[in-house]
Amino acid sequence: MKQRQIPGKKNIENLYLHPSAPRKNEVEYFPCVYIEAGIDFNDVRTGYRASIKLARALKIHETKKIPGWTDEIIQDANIARIQDTRPPSARLRALPEFVDAGFIELVKNLYIERLTKSWKKILYRNSELDIYSGAGESREEFIVRCRELFFGQLREELNKLLLTFNRMLEQLKEKYVGISEEEFTEHEKNKSATDDRNIYSQYAERIASMFLAAASEANIAVHNILRIDKNSELEERLIALTSEARSKIVNLYDDYESKSAFIDEYILRPNLKNIRCERSCILWMPKRAE
């Protein structure tokens, strides 16, 4: 922007907040110290990288006392209406004599110091994964990302668990059906053995489908187990094994779901090295904004 000076005030840039629509009547404008600053983060610990733009205006009172930075705040929507040309309807309030380049520099430095104490960026951290949220990532988005990462671990746990249950199924097969895995499809026994094979096959498929559903993030359905043979000791053992498998799968899911939702807040604050001041000058604002 082209720099314009206040008569009698050297080296002070002046900007004006223009109305959203042209004004017919004269409007009184009051002065503020206007600061555009940036905070640059490249945090090694969290991996957070971002550049934040800030635009703030502090009303200048008639005394030299500088109030806190809680008065006027220029919202992003208003920044586009700031220009270096004076609106035709603007009548400028008298600028206090103490306002000079040194005063603006003092206010700028106080504002930057305030940023180091009051400005913060809240990140989210999952201690189990030891990861932090990224720039622009909401809490909900971060939880979804954690859940996806945990699901990879969950699949590994399910694969290990499936191997365990397959060994247990093989032990039952050898004990009650009487043949090994290789022989299972090649031998034919009497009717009782055939029934045992059918019973065994149905429950083995049921257990396998539970692990398959879990690996696809599907819900583990709770089936009402219909007995095939009320007198079968094999089926009693298979029912118990099925229930045990379901219980362990559900517990694994609950455990990883709990881990993915356990989120801490991590506060990141800027230091002087992070902050850069891009502009400090006088901004004239219409009286209605007081």
Secondary structure, 3 states (H helix, E strand, C coil): CCCCCECCECCCCEEEECCCCCCCCCEEEEEEEEEEEEEEEECCCCCCEEEEEEEEEEECCCCCCCCCCCCCCCCHHHHCCEECCCCCCEEECCCCCCCCHHHHHHHHHHHHHHHHHHCCEEEEEECCCCEECCCCCCHHHHHHHHHHHHHHHHHHHHHHHHHHHHHHHHHHHHHHHCCCCCCCCCCCCCHHHHHHHHHHHHHHHHHHHHHHHHHCCCCCCCCCCCCCCCCCHHHHHHHHHHHHHHHHHHHHHHHHHHHHHCCEEEEECCCCCCEEEEEEEEEEEEHHHC
